[in-house]
Structures are given as structure tokens and as C-alpha cells.
Amino acid sequence: MRASLARRLARRLTKALGEARARRQEGAIEPLSSQNGTYSTMKTVFTTGEAAKICKVSQQTIIRCFDSGQLRGFRVPGSRFRRIPREALYRFMKENSIPTDALESGRRRILIVDDDQAVVDLISDVLANDSRFETKVVNNGFGAGMLAKEYHPDLIILDVMLPDINGQAVCELIRQDPTMSDIKIICISGMVEEDKIAELRGAGADDFLHKPLDIDELIRRVCRLLDIETGPTD
């Protein structure tokens, strides 16, 4: 019965992710929750004109880069209009040494997925005291899949044993969506045998840590995957 429920939830999540993808293609603005619980908005898809203003170049330059494949994006179905996802614009700016101040606050987004409140509190408290990170939390696999699409974190700390669908299924669903290919995933669990860790990596996990967590080691792994310094900066 539990396996059947997990399959149904996985199908619902796949459908919901598809609908979220369609919203983004329409240039939607997704809701974000900041570290202190207040809400703000962040545009997730840009026109070529908006991208040009952010990059401080001409619109024709952006169009040429788009058409040549240097700047990834998509065309609105049934039209010639070009649209550029935020993560693609960010990558383009970094690759071309364009300052990203106009696009981001500089904080790296971490999504914590665990139904153990003590673990959530431990990780959240440590990250909250590090000015390089902002966090969002969810306690089930279905919500993890939806927030991965809407929030587009830089990294997900993902418990394997969740109350609905397991972490491996969440990894697989995220990796099936090419717009989320840049999201790093660290799986955590106290109940996974060594021979299952390879399966998690095969499903898309970038790293794995056993519970009880060594929080310092977790932060080191986070920094390594995000290619940032281990020590906090103010």
C-alpha cells in the first residue's frame, strides 16, 4: 500500500512540475520565502530587453548570444518571443565575467528537506548564522519537488527517508527536468546501507552523509559543491 501511495504521489509531483514549467515559460514571477520568514518576489524568466538592462549591453547583443546558443533560453510557444530563465542568465553572466549584483543578492539558496524537526533546526540554525546562505524548509518529498522548481535552490539537503516519496525518487524527478540540472543534492540518512548509496548517486545525488550529522562536515560538503570558501564571510 505504501509503495502504491508513493507511486501516486510521484505521478502527482511529475504533473505538478510540468505545470510549474509551463508557468515559467509564460514569464511567471514565483513567490520566495526569505530566511526570516517574510515574503518577496523574484522574477524567474526575462525578456531579451530585461536581460540587456541587467547585463548592461544592447538588446541586439543579447539576441545574438541567444540565437548562437551562448545564452540558453526558449521561445514562447506560437511566437517569436525569446525568454531567458534566471539560472541561464546567471550562468551566462558568470561565464562572461559580468557582475551579477543586479540579478542576485549574493546569498546561495539552500533547500532543507527533512521531517525530523531536530535535524531541520540544527541545519537551519547553522546556516542562518552564515551570511552567505538563505534557506527554505519542507518536510516531504512532494513539497521538495515543487519547491525545487519554484525556489530553484543552489543546493538541496535531502533526507532519504521521507513520509511520502523517498529521497531517491525526489532525486530522479529533479534530474528529469533539464532546467534543474544545476541544482546540487546532498542526501542524508541514518538508515541507508552502504550498497544503497551508489543507487542514490545514480539517481542524481552529488553527495551523501550519514546521520547523526557532523554539522561541520555537512557545511564543508555544501561549500565544496557550491565552490565557495569553507569559512563564513560577513
C-alpha atoms as one frame of an Amber mdcrd trajectory, in Angstrom:
protein
   0.000   0.000   0.000   2.833   2.401   0.878   4.556   1.700  -2.458   1.283
   2.359  -4.301   0.842   5.657  -2.447   4.403   6.668  -3.272   3.796   5.970
  -6.972   0.642   8.089  -6.944   2.452  10.930  -5.239   5.302  10.671  -7.732
   2.827  10.932 -10.617   1.190  13.960  -8.986   4.583  15.571  -8.495   5.585
  14.932 -12.116   2.346  16.559 -13.289   2.774  19.499 -10.927   6.356  20.053
 -12.096   5.138  20.098 -15.677   2.551  22.734 -14.806   5.197  24.769 -12.986
   7.425  24.575 -16.061   4.574  25.912 -18.192   4.076  28.825 -15.795   7.737
  29.703 -16.044   7.563  29.675 -19.828   4.889  32.346 -19.564   7.303  34.540
 -17.624   5.808  33.923 -14.200   7.104  35.509 -11.044   7.391  32.900  -8.320
   6.954  33.547  -4.582  10.024  33.178  -2.409  10.325  32.972   1.342  13.347
  34.647   2.839  15.384  33.458   5.777  13.347  35.419   8.337  10.013  34.143
   7.040   8.944  37.271   5.179   7.930  37.034   1.528   9.388  38.709  -1.524
   9.186  38.140  -5.260  11.897  37.252  -7.715  11.451  37.237 -11.452  12.418
  33.850 -12.834  12.146  34.465 -16.595  13.390  37.521 -18.508  12.802  39.084
 -21.909  15.821  39.959 -24.042  15.285  43.635 -23.198  15.298  42.929 -19.463
  18.390  40.743 -19.786  20.135  43.502 -21.726  19.470  46.040 -18.959  20.731
  43.637 -16.272  23.896  42.846 -18.241  24.326  46.493 -19.350  24.646  45.556
 -23.012  22.461  46.186 -26.034  19.362  44.107 -26.677  20.836  43.061 -30.025
  23.857  41.630 -28.217  21.573  39.506 -26.045  19.604  38.373 -29.105  22.801
  37.381 -30.937  24.033  35.411 -27.912  20.631  33.739 -27.604  20.470  32.788
 -31.289  24.049  31.470 -31.265  23.404  29.284 -28.215  25.753  31.177 -25.884
  22.760  32.259 -23.807  20.286  29.471 -23.128  16.566  30.023 -23.214  13.378
  29.211 -25.102  10.822  30.784 -27.393   7.279  31.349 -26.214   5.133  28.694
 -27.950   3.393  30.083 -31.015   5.508  33.234 -31.170   8.997  34.520 -31.950
   9.498  35.949 -28.454  12.640  34.804 -26.671  12.636  34.104 -22.946  15.631
  33.545 -20.679  15.387  31.636 -17.351  17.073  33.310 -14.409  19.549  30.462
 -13.874  20.592  30.578 -17.547  21.134  34.338 -17.364  23.129  33.941 -14.152
  25.341  31.275 -15.782  25.852  33.456 -18.863  26.870  36.414 -16.705  29.340
  34.356 -14.688  30.859  32.805 -17.826  31.362  36.252 -19.354  32.608  37.971
 -16.169  29.550  40.235 -15.991  28.815  41.402 -12.408  25.707  39.656 -11.084
  24.829  42.279  -8.446  21.743  43.357 -10.386  20.489  39.784 -10.549  21.104
  38.353  -7.099  21.721  39.273  -3.515  24.869  37.143  -3.402  23.424  34.597
  -0.981  23.288  30.962  -2.023  19.883  29.323  -1.689  19.646  26.086   0.312
  16.516  23.918   0.459  16.352  21.668   3.539  14.123  18.611   3.158  13.574
  16.563   6.334  10.652  15.553   8.536  12.836  15.424  11.668  12.416  18.866
  13.241  15.558  18.490  15.358  17.654  17.950  12.223  15.944  20.854  10.459
  16.601  23.140  13.428  20.260  22.093  13.605  20.951  22.767   9.936  18.806
  25.920   9.790  20.449  27.467  12.846  23.945  26.959  11.467  23.079  28.309
   8.009  21.123  31.242   9.481  24.310  32.407  11.210  26.252  32.328   7.951
  25.551  35.416   5.832  26.374  33.532   2.618  23.200  31.453   2.746  19.427
  31.779   2.759  17.239  28.778   3.478  13.812  27.318   2.906  12.417  24.178
   4.562   9.928  21.476   3.583   9.176  18.174   5.329   8.048  15.868   2.486
   9.093  14.694  -0.955   6.166  16.177  -2.845   6.841  19.629  -1.446  10.559
  19.196  -2.156   9.892  18.636  -5.839   7.613  21.659  -6.087   9.960  23.990
  -4.203  12.948  22.800  -6.199  11.136  24.101  -9.280   9.762  27.312  -7.780
  12.611  28.324  -5.468  15.418  26.884  -7.624  17.916  26.454  -4.791  21.626
  26.184  -5.426  21.690  23.074  -3.250  19.234  20.677  -1.591  19.943  18.862
   1.673  17.625  15.897   1.223  16.633  13.276   3.775  16.258   9.861   2.152
  13.504   8.548   4.445  10.560  10.902   3.920   6.919  10.282   4.888   5.575
  10.180   1.306   8.028   9.536  -1.546  11.635   8.736  -0.690  14.672  10.859
  -1.404  15.833   8.686  -4.278  12.554   9.277  -6.120  12.892  13.020  -5.488
  16.407  12.959  -6.965  15.153  11.141 -10.062  12.290  13.587 -10.593  14.563
  16.606 -10.243  17.152  15.177 -12.639  14.463  14.503 -15.244  13.927  18.265
 -15.574  16.800  19.889 -17.522  16.026  23.313 -16.033  17.101  21.964 -12.629
  20.276  20.213 -13.780  22.489  22.720 -11.961  20.971  22.058  -8.519  23.356
  20.176  -6.226  21.904  17.487  -3.939  23.317  16.132  -0.683  21.355  13.141
   0.622  21.348  12.401   4.345  20.077   9.378   6.268  20.747   7.169   9.257
  19.064   4.131   7.734  20.745   3.624   4.347  23.103   0.685   3.806  26.394
   1.328   2.060  25.309  -0.557  -1.067  22.338   1.805  -1.471  24.481   4.948
  -1.567  25.621   4.123  -5.107  21.959   3.909  -6.119  21.345   7.375  -4.692
  24.279   8.764  -6.658  22.956   7.032  -9.755  19.611   8.740  -9.181  21.288
  12.134  -9.156  22.664  12.787  -5.658  26.001  14.600  -5.643  26.977  13.534
  -2.132  25.806  11.556   0.896  26.207  11.900   4.667  25.134   9.543   7.428
  23.062  10.640  10.406  23.660  11.648  13.135  25.097  14.550  11.192  28.527
  16.008  11.657  27.324  19.555  11.001  30.814  20.908  10.334  31.378  18.224
   7.723  27.989  18.980   6.163  28.916  22.660   5.792  32.255  21.669   4.275
  30.452  19.490   1.721  27.986  22.291   0.942  30.819  24.748   0.353  32.731
  22.275  -1.793  29.750  21.588  -4.057  28.998  25.299  -4.383  32.675  26.098
  -4.961  32.874  28.650  -2.143  35.271  29.131   0.767  34.717  26.870   3.763
  34.921  29.667   6.323  31.962  32.092   6.697  32.217  35.652   5.470  30.362
  38.681   6.878
